[in-house]
Amino acid sequence: MSGKLQKAKGFKKSRTGMYISIASSLFGAVGTVKRAKKARQEGDTLQLLDVAVSAAGIVTGIALLVRELRRLDADDVLADD
């Protein structure tokens, strides 16, 4: 594998990559909230169900990212104990 590709794969596991992933997930939550408001105004039950499933996915994704951040902090060799 090339050095650049390996570096890009490592970025996803870095603290900065985790923060970017959390931010993008929260950005997606804004769109989900907008869809929920519109579906509620229209009384569209199917759309509300779709929003609920999307929201559950966003919450789960953020929870997994936070867990990974905590693992990175626990594995940090330079951290003060």
Biopython code that builds the backbone (N, CA, C, O; Angstrom):
import numpy as np
from Bio.PDB.StructureBuilder import StructureBuilder

atoms = [
    (1, "MET", "N", (0.834, -1.170, 0.000)),
    (1, "MET", "CA", (0.000, 0.000, 0.000)),
    (1, "MET", "C", (0.884, 1.240, 0.000)),
    (1, "MET", "O", (1.940, 1.244, 0.633)),
    (2, "SER", "N", (0.472, 2.278, -0.694)),
    (2, "SER", "CA", (1.281, 3.488, -0.735)),
    (2, "SER", "C", (1.228, 4.225, 0.599)),
    (2, "SER", "O", (0.314, 4.018, 1.398)),
    (3, "GLY", "N", (2.193, 5.064, 0.826)),
    (3, "GLY", "CA", (2.282, 5.805, 2.080)),
    (3, "GLY", "C", (1.105, 6.747, 2.289)),
    (3, "GLY", "O", (0.600, 6.891, 3.402)),
    (4, "LYS", "N", (0.673, 7.393, 1.195)),
    (4, "LYS", "CA", (-0.452, 8.334, 1.307)),
    (4, "LYS", "C", (-1.741, 7.608, 1.652)),
    (4, "LYS", "O", (-2.531, 8.099, 2.459)),
    (5, "LEU", "N", (-1.962, 6.455, 1.058)),
    (5, "LEU", "CA", (-3.171, 5.689, 1.342)),
    (5, "LEU", "C", (-3.167, 5.192, 2.782)),
    (5, "LEU", "O", (-4.199, 5.203, 3.454)),
    (6, "GLN", "N", (-2.015, 4.762, 3.246)),
    (6, "GLN", "CA", (-1.902, 4.295, 4.635)),
    (6, "GLN", "C", (-2.142, 5.452, 5.604)),
    (6, "GLN", "O", (-2.787, 5.279, 6.638)),
    (7, "LYS", "N", (-1.622, 6.631, 5.266)),
    (7, "LYS", "CA", (-1.814, 7.804, 6.114)),
    (7, "LYS", "C", (-3.287, 8.209, 6.151)),
    (7, "LYS", "O", (-3.790, 8.606, 7.202)),
    (8, "ALA", "N", (-3.977, 8.114, 5.027)),
    (8, "ALA", "CA", (-5.398, 8.456, 4.965)),
    (8, "ALA", "C", (-6.221, 7.480, 5.793)),
    (8, "ALA", "O", (-7.180, 7.887, 6.449)),
    (9, "LYS", "N", (-5.867, 6.211, 5.775)),
    (9, "LYS", "CA", (-6.588, 5.228, 6.581)),
    (9, "LYS", "C", (-6.344, 5.469, 8.069)),
    (9, "LYS", "O", (-7.245, 5.269, 8.883)),
    (10, "GLY", "N", (-5.151, 5.891, 8.425)),
    (10, "GLY", "CA", (-4.832, 6.180, 9.811)),
    (10, "GLY", "C", (-5.532, 7.425, 10.325)),
    (10, "GLY", "O", (-5.783, 7.542, 11.524)),
    (11, "PHE", "N", (-5.853, 8.365, 9.426)),
    (11, "PHE", "CA", (-6.526, 9.603, 9.824)),
    (11, "PHE", "C", (-7.892, 9.325, 10.420)),
    (11, "PHE", "O", (-8.315, 10.005, 11.355)),
    (12, "LYS", "N", (-8.580, 8.335, 9.886)),
    (12, "LYS", "CA", (-9.918, 8.009, 10.368)),
    (12, "LYS", "C", (-9.880, 7.566, 11.830)),
    (12, "LYS", "O", (-10.849, 7.774, 12.560)),
    (13, "LYS", "N", (-8.788, 6.966, 12.260)),
    (13, "LYS", "CA", (-8.647, 6.497, 13.642)),
    (13, "LYS", "C", (-8.008, 7.541, 14.553)),
    (13, "LYS", "O", (-7.857, 7.306, 15.752)),
    (14, "SER", "N", (-7.630, 8.697, 13.994)),
    (14, "SER", "CA", (-6.991, 9.726, 14.804)),
    (14, "SER", "C", (-8.037, 10.540, 15.556)),
    (14, "SER", "O", (-9.227, 10.491, 15.242)),
    (15, "ARG", "N", (-7.580, 11.276, 16.537)),
    (15, "ARG", "CA", (-8.481, 12.118, 17.333)),
    (15, "ARG", "C", (-9.145, 13.164, 16.436)),
    (15, "ARG", "O", (-10.343, 13.417, 16.570)),
    (16, "THR", "N", (-8.386, 13.773, 15.527)),
    (16, "THR", "CA", (-8.931, 14.772, 14.612)),
    (16, "THR", "C", (-9.982, 14.158, 13.703)),
    (16, "THR", "O", (-11.032, 14.755, 13.463)),
    (17, "GLY", "N", (-9.697, 12.967, 13.200)),
    (17, "GLY", "CA", (-10.661, 12.278, 12.347)),
    (17, "GLY", "C", (-11.952, 11.963, 13.082)),
    (17, "GLY", "O", (-13.037, 12.038, 12.506)),
    (18, "MET", "N", (-11.833, 11.609, 14.357)),
    (18, "MET", "CA", (-13.029, 11.320, 15.164)),
    (18, "MET", "C", (-13.867, 12.578, 15.346)),
    (18, "MET", "O", (-15.092, 12.537, 15.226)),
    (19, "TYR", "N", (-13.204, 13.702, 15.637)),
    (19, "TYR", "CA", (-13.942, 14.954, 15.819)),
    (19, "TYR", "C", (-14.644, 15.374, 14.526)),
    (19, "TYR", "O", (-15.771, 15.866, 14.565)),
    (20, "ILE", "N", (-13.994, 15.186, 13.403)),
    (20, "ILE", "CA", (-14.612, 15.511, 12.114)),
    (20, "ILE", "C", (-15.815, 14.602, 11.860)),
    (20, "ILE", "O", (-16.838, 15.064, 11.355)),
    (21, "SER", "N", (-15.707, 13.337, 12.199)),
    (21, "SER", "CA", (-16.818, 12.404, 12.034)),
    (21, "SER", "C", (-18.005, 12.780, 12.918)),
    (21, "SER", "O", (-19.155, 12.707, 12.484)),
    (22, "ILE", "N", (-17.723, 13.182, 14.161)),
    (22, "ILE", "CA", (-18.794, 13.604, 15.066)),
    (22, "ILE", "C", (-19.472, 14.861, 14.522)),
    (22, "ILE", "O", (-20.698, 14.966, 14.541)),
    (23, "ALA", "N", (-18.676, 15.807, 14.040)),
    (23, "ALA", "CA", (-19.236, 17.049, 13.496)),
    (23, "ALA", "C", (-20.120, 16.774, 12.282)),
    (23, "ALA", "O", (-21.183, 17.376, 12.137)),
    (24, "SER", "N", (-19.686, 15.879, 11.421)),
    (24, "SER", "CA", (-20.501, 15.570, 10.241)),
    (24, "SER", "C", (-21.781, 14.835, 10.638)),
    (24, "SER", "O", (-22.817, 15.016, 9.998)),
    (25, "SER", "N", (-21.723, 14.023, 11.668)),
    (25, "SER", "CA", (-22.926, 13.353, 12.152)),
    (25, "SER", "C", (-23.904, 14.366, 12.740)),
    (25, "SER", "O", (-25.110, 14.276, 12.512)),
    (26, "LEU", "N", (-23.387, 15.316, 13.487)),
    (26, "LEU", "CA", (-24.252, 16.359, 14.052)),
    (26, "LEU", "C", (-24.838, 17.241, 12.957)),
    (26, "LEU", "O", (-25.973, 17.704, 13.071)),
    (27, "PHE", "N", (-24.080, 17.470, 11.912)),
    (27, "PHE", "CA", (-24.593, 18.228, 10.762)),
    (27, "PHE", "C", (-25.745, 17.471, 10.107)),
    (27, "PHE", "O", (-26.729, 18.077, 9.684)),
    (28, "GLY", "N", (-25.623, 16.148, 10.023)),
    (28, "GLY", "CA", (-26.710, 15.324, 9.487)),
    (28, "GLY", "C", (-27.936, 15.354, 10.375)),
    (28, "GLY", "O", (-29.060, 15.222, 9.891)),
    (29, "ALA", "N", (-27.729, 15.528, 11.669)),
    (29, "ALA", "CA", (-28.856, 15.599, 12.602)),
    (29, "ALA", "C", (-29.699, 16.843, 12.344)),
    (29, "ALA", "O", (-30.916, 16.816, 12.531)),
    (30, "VAL", "N", (-29.068, 17.928, 11.920)),
    (30, "VAL", "CA", (-29.805, 19.156, 11.618)),
    (30, "VAL", "C", (-30.795, 18.902, 10.482)),
    (30, "VAL", "O", (-31.953, 19.314, 10.557)),
    (31, "GLY", "N", (-30.341, 18.233, 9.446)),
    (31, "GLY", "CA", (-31.233, 17.895, 8.331)),
    (31, "GLY", "C", (-32.352, 16.961, 8.753)),
    (31, "GLY", "O", (-33.475, 17.061, 8.258)),
    (32, "THR", "N", (-32.046, 16.059, 9.666)),
    (32, "THR", "CA", (-33.059, 15.123, 10.154)),
    (32, "THR", "C", (-34.131, 15.863, 10.949)),
    (32, "THR", "O", (-35.316, 15.546, 10.842)),
    (33, "VAL", "N", (-33.722, 16.837, 11.739)),
    (33, "VAL", "CA", (-34.690, 17.630, 12.506)),
    (33, "VAL", "C", (-35.593, 18.421, 11.561)),
    (33, "VAL", "O", (-36.797, 18.521, 11.795)),
    (34, "LYS", "N", (-35.026, 18.978, 10.507)),
    (34, "LYS", "CA", (-35.826, 19.713, 9.520)),
    (34, "LYS", "C", (-36.844, 18.792, 8.858)),
    (34, "LYS", "O", (-38.001, 19.167, 8.665)),
    (35, "ARG", "N", (-36.405, 17.582, 8.512)),
    (35, "ARG", "CA", (-37.328, 16.618, 7.898)),
    (35, "ARG", "C", (-38.435, 16.230, 8.866)),
    (35, "ARG", "O", (-39.577, 16.029, 8.455)),
    (36, "ALA", "N", (-38.106, 16.125, 10.151)),
    (36, "ALA", "CA", (-39.105, 15.763, 11.162)),
    (36, "ALA", "C", (-40.160, 16.857, 11.280)),
    (36, "ALA", "O", (-41.353, 16.564, 11.352)),
    (37, "LYS", "N", (-39.731, 18.104, 11.302)),
    (37, "LYS", "CA", (-40.688, 19.217, 11.390)),
    (37, "LYS", "C", (-41.626, 19.232, 10.194)),
    (37, "LYS", "O", (-42.834, 19.421, 10.339)),
    (38, "LYS", "N", (-41.060, 19.031, 9.013)),
    (38, "LYS", "CA", (-41.877, 19.034, 7.793)),
    (38, "LYS", "C", (-42.858, 17.862, 7.800)),
    (38, "LYS", "O", (-44.026, 18.026, 7.444)),
    (39, "ALA", "N", (-42.392, 16.696, 8.198)),
    (39, "ALA", "CA", (-43.266, 15.518, 8.231)),
    (39, "ALA", "C", (-44.378, 15.695, 9.258)),
    (39, "ALA", "O", (-45.510, 15.272, 9.024)),
    (40, "ARG", "N", (-44.066, 16.313, 10.385)),
    (40, "ARG", "CA", (-45.077, 16.540, 11.416)),
    (40, "ARG", "C", (-46.133, 17.522, 10.929)),
    (40, "ARG", "O", (-47.321, 17.344, 11.198)),
    (41, "GLN", "N", (-45.702, 18.564, 10.209)),
    (41, "GLN", "CA", (-46.648, 19.540, 9.665)),
    (41, "GLN", "C", (-47.585, 18.894, 8.654)),
    (41, "GLN", "O", (-48.776, 19.198, 8.606)),
    (42, "GLU", "N", (-47.027, 17.998, 7.850)),
    (42, "GLU", "CA", (-47.816, 17.332, 6.814)),
    (42, "GLU", "C", (-48.588, 16.139, 7.357)),
    (42, "GLU", "O", (-49.482, 15.624, 6.685)),
    (43, "GLY", "N", (-48.259, 15.699, 8.547)),
    (43, "GLY", "CA", (-48.919, 14.528, 9.124)),
    (43, "GLY", "C", (-48.539, 13.234, 8.429)),
    (43, "GLY", "O", (-49.335, 12.297, 8.372)),
    (44, "ASP", "N", (-47.337, 13.180, 7.905)),
    (44, "ASP", "CA", (-46.856, 12.015, 7.151)),
    (44, "ASP", "C", (-46.207, 11.014, 8.120)),
    (44, "ASP", "O", (-45.067, 11.197, 8.546)),
    (45, "THR", "N", (-46.943, 9.969, 8.454)),
    (45, "THR", "CA", (-46.479, 8.976, 9.417)),
    (45, "THR", "C", (-45.274, 8.201, 8.901)),
    (45, "THR", "O", (-44.341, 7.928, 9.656)),
    (46, "LEU", "N", (-45.289, 7.851, 7.640)),
    (46, "LEU", "CA", (-44.183, 7.088, 7.073)),
    (46, "LEU", "C", (-42.885, 7.914, 7.093)),
    (46, "LEU", "O", (-41.814, 7.392, 7.401)),
    (47, "GLN", "N", (-42.997, 9.180, 6.767)),
    (47, "GLN", "CA", (-41.824, 10.052, 6.808)),
    (47, "GLN", "C", (-41.324, 10.215, 8.246)),
    (47, "GLN", "O", (-40.115, 10.253, 8.477)),
    (48, "LEU", "N", (-42.235, 10.312, 9.207)),
    (48, "LEU", "CA", (-41.837, 10.399, 10.617)),
    (48, "LEU", "C", (-41.110, 9.137, 11.062)),
    (48, "LEU", "O", (-40.143, 9.205, 11.821)),
    (49, "LEU", "N", (-41.577, 7.991, 10.590)),
    (49, "LEU", "CA", (-40.902, 6.732, 10.920)),
    (49, "LEU", "C", (-39.498, 6.706, 10.324)),
    (49, "LEU", "O", (-38.553, 6.255, 10.970)),
    (50, "ASP", "N", (-39.365, 7.188, 9.095)),
    (50, "ASP", "CA", (-38.056, 7.252, 8.452)),
    (50, "ASP", "C", (-37.118, 8.173, 9.226)),
    (50, "ASP", "O", (-35.938, 7.863, 9.387)),
    (51, "VAL", "N", (-37.633, 9.298, 9.703)),
    (51, "VAL", "CA", (-36.832, 10.237, 10.492)),
    (51, "VAL", "C", (-36.390, 9.588, 11.799)),
    (51, "VAL", "O", (-35.249, 9.765, 12.226)),
    (52, "ALA", "N", (-37.284, 8.842, 12.432)),
    (52, "ALA", "CA", (-36.939, 8.183, 13.702)),
    (52, "ALA", "C", (-35.822, 7.167, 13.500)),
    (52, "ALA", "O", (-34.909, 7.075, 14.321)),
    (53, "VAL", "N", (-35.890, 6.412, 12.424)),
    (53, "VAL", "CA", (-34.841, 5.430, 12.138)),
    (53, "VAL", "C", (-33.518, 6.137, 11.834)),
    (53, "VAL", "O", (-32.458, 5.697, 12.278)),
    (54, "SER", "N", (-33.586, 7.224, 11.080)),
    (54, "SER", "CA", (-32.375, 7.992, 10.780)),
    (54, "SER", "C", (-31.766, 8.569, 12.054)),
    (54, "SER", "O", (-30.550, 8.535, 12.241)),
    (55, "ALA", "N", (-32.615, 9.094, 12.921)),
    (55, "ALA", "CA", (-32.130, 9.662, 14.176)),
    (55, "ALA", "C", (-31.473, 8.592, 15.044)),
    (55, "ALA", "O", (-30.452, 8.849, 15.683)),
    (56, "ALA", "N", (-32.049, 7.405, 15.067)),
    (56, "ALA", "CA", (-31.458, 6.312, 15.847)),
    (56, "ALA", "C", (-30.076, 5.958, 15.299)),
    (56, "ALA", "O", (-29.152, 5.680, 16.063)),
    (57, "GLY", "N", (-29.943, 5.968, 14.001)),
    (57, "GLY", "CA", (-28.640, 5.695, 13.381)),
    (57, "GLY", "C", (-27.612, 6.765, 13.709)),
    (57, "GLY", "O", (-26.446, 6.457, 13.953)),
    (58, "ILE", "N", (-28.041, 8.020, 13.717)),
    (58, "ILE", "CA", (-27.132, 9.117, 14.039)),
    (58, "ILE", "C", (-26.679, 9.015, 15.491)),
    (58, "ILE", "O", (-25.493, 9.166, 15.786)),
    (59, "VAL", "N", (-27.619, 8.761, 16.396)),
    (59, "VAL", "CA", (-27.283, 8.648, 17.821)),
    (59, "VAL", "C", (-26.319, 7.485, 18.052)),
    (59, "VAL", "O", (-25.352, 7.615, 18.801)),
    (60, "THR", "N", (-26.585, 6.359, 17.411)),
    (60, "THR", "CA", (-25.711, 5.196, 17.556)),
    (60, "THR", "C", (-24.318, 5.492, 17.014)),
    (60, "THR", "O", (-23.319, 5.127, 17.634)),
    (61, "GLY", "N", (-24.247, 6.146, 15.867)),
    (61, "GLY", "CA", (-22.961, 6.489, 15.275)),
    (61, "GLY", "C", (-22.145, 7.417, 16.160)),
    (61, "GLY", "O", (-20.939, 7.226, 16.321)),
    (62, "ILE", "N", (-22.797, 8.420, 16.732)),
    (62, "ILE", "CA", (-22.098, 9.342, 17.621)),
    (62, "ILE", "C", (-21.619, 8.617, 18.876)),
    (62, "ILE", "O", (-20.507, 8.852, 19.349)),
    (63, "ALA", "N", (-22.466, 7.729, 19.415)),
    (63, "ALA", "CA", (-22.073, 6.970, 20.604)),
    (63, "ALA", "C", (-20.839, 6.106, 20.319)),
    (63, "ALA", "O", (-19.946, 6.006, 21.159)),
    (64, "LEU", "N", (-20.789, 5.491, 19.152)),
    (64, "LEU", "CA", (-19.625, 4.682, 18.785)),
    (64, "LEU", "C", (-18.371, 5.542, 18.635)),
    (64, "LEU", "O", (-17.285, 5.136, 19.050)),
    (65, "LEU", "N", (-18.518, 6.726, 18.043)),
    (65, "LEU", "CA", (-17.377, 7.616, 17.881)),
    (65, "LEU", "C", (-16.859, 8.117, 19.225)),
    (65, "LEU", "O", (-15.649, 8.211, 19.431)),
    (66, "VAL", "N", (-17.770, 8.438, 20.136)),
    (66, "VAL", "CA", (-17.356, 8.881, 21.467)),
    (66, "VAL", "C", (-16.621, 7.758, 22.189)),
    (66, "VAL", "O", (-15.626, 8.000, 22.871)),
    (67, "ARG", "N", (-17.111, 6.534, 22.039)),
    (67, "ARG", "CA", (-16.428, 5.388, 22.657)),
    (67, "ARG", "C", (-15.011, 5.249, 22.110)),
    (67, "ARG", "O", (-14.075, 4.992, 22.868)),
    (68, "GLU", "N", (-14.851, 5.415, 20.807)),
    (68, "GLU", "CA", (-13.519, 5.331, 20.206)),
    (68, "GLU", "C", (-12.609, 6.457, 20.709)),
    (68, "GLU", "O", (-11.416, 6.243, 20.925)),
    (69, "LEU", "N", (-13.174, 7.655, 20.894)),
    (69, "LEU", "CA", (-12.381, 8.753, 21.443)),
    (69, "LEU", "C", (-11.894, 8.418, 22.849)),
    (69, "LEU", "O", (-10.747, 8.700, 23.198)),
    (70, "ARG", "N", (-12.753, 7.825, 23.642)),
    (70, "ARG", "CA", (-12.354, 7.438, 24.993)),
    (70, "ARG", "C", (-11.268, 6.379, 24.955)),
    (70, "ARG", "O", (-10.359, 6.394, 25.785)),
    (71, "ARG", "N", (-11.352, 5.466, 24.009)),
    (71, "ARG", "CA", (-10.307, 4.446, 23.877)),
    (71, "ARG", "C", (-8.985, 5.075, 23.470)),
    (71, "ARG", "O", (-7.925, 4.670, 23.948)),
    (72, "LEU", "N", (-9.050, 6.068, 22.583)),
    (72, "LEU", "CA", (-7.826, 6.764, 22.190)),
    (72, "LEU", "C", (-7.205, 7.462, 23.387)),
    (72, "LEU", "O", (-5.984, 7.451, 23.547)),
    (73, "ASP", "N", (-8.031, 8.067, 24.228)),
    (73, "ASP", "CA", (-7.517, 8.731, 25.422)),
    (73, "ASP", "C", (-6.895, 7.726, 26.382)),
    (73, "ASP", "O", (-5.866, 8.016, 26.992)),
    (74, "ALA", "N", (-7.500, 6.550, 26.525)),
    (74, "ALA", "CA", (-6.977, 5.526, 27.425)),
    (74, "ALA", "C", (-5.675, 4.952, 26.892)),
    (74, "ALA", "O", (-4.803, 4.568, 27.672)),
    (75, "ASP", "N", (-5.531, 4.889, 25.572)),
    (75, "ASP", "CA", (-4.326, 4.325, 24.962)),
    (75, "ASP", "C", (-3.215, 5.350, 24.791)),
    (75, "ASP", "O", (-2.112, 5.005, 24.365)),
    (76, "ASP", "N", (-3.497, 6.612, 25.120)),
    (76, "ASP", "CA", (-2.519, 7.673, 24.913)),
    (76, "ASP", "C", (-1.323, 7.466, 25.859)),
    (76, "ASP", "O", (-1.458, 7.534, 27.081)),
    (77, "VAL", "N", (-0.185, 7.218, 25.274)),
    (77, "VAL", "CA", (1.020, 6.930, 26.042)),
    (77, "VAL", "C", (1.524, 8.182, 26.757)),
    (77, "VAL", "O", (2.105, 8.084, 27.838)),
    (78, "LEU", "N", (1.310, 9.340, 26.171)),
    (78, "LEU", "CA", (1.817, 10.577, 26.733)),
    (78, "LEU", "C", (0.879, 11.196, 27.771)),
    (78, "LEU", "O", (1.198, 12.232, 28.353)),
    (79, "ALA", "N", (-0.259, 10.575, 28.002)),
    (79, "ALA", "CA", (-1.226, 11.130, 28.945)),
    (79, "ALA", "C", (-0.691, 11.021, 30.366)),
    (79, "ALA", "O", (-0.003, 10.062, 30.715)),
    (80, "ASP", "N", (-1.021, 12.022, 31.179)),
    (80, "ASP", "CA", (-0.621, 12.007, 32.579)),
    (80, "ASP", "C", (-1.539, 11.069, 33.356)),
    (80, "ASP", "O", (-2.759, 11.098, 33.190)),
    (81, "ASP", "N", (-0.952, 10.258, 34.187)),
    (81, "ASP", "CA", (-1.753, 9.335, 35.012)),
    (81, "ASP", "C", (-1.864, 9.823, 36.424)),
    (81, "ASP", "O", (-2.500, 9.173, 37.254)),
]
sb = StructureBuilder()
sb.init_structure("model")
sb.init_model(0)
sb.init_chain("A")
sb.init_seg("    ")
for serial, (resi, resn, name, xyz) in enumerate(atoms, 1):
    if name == "N":
        sb.init_residue(resn, " ", resi, " ")
    sb.init_atom(name, np.array(xyz, "f"), 0.0, 1.0, " ", f" {name:<3s}", serial, name[0])
structure = sb.get_structure()
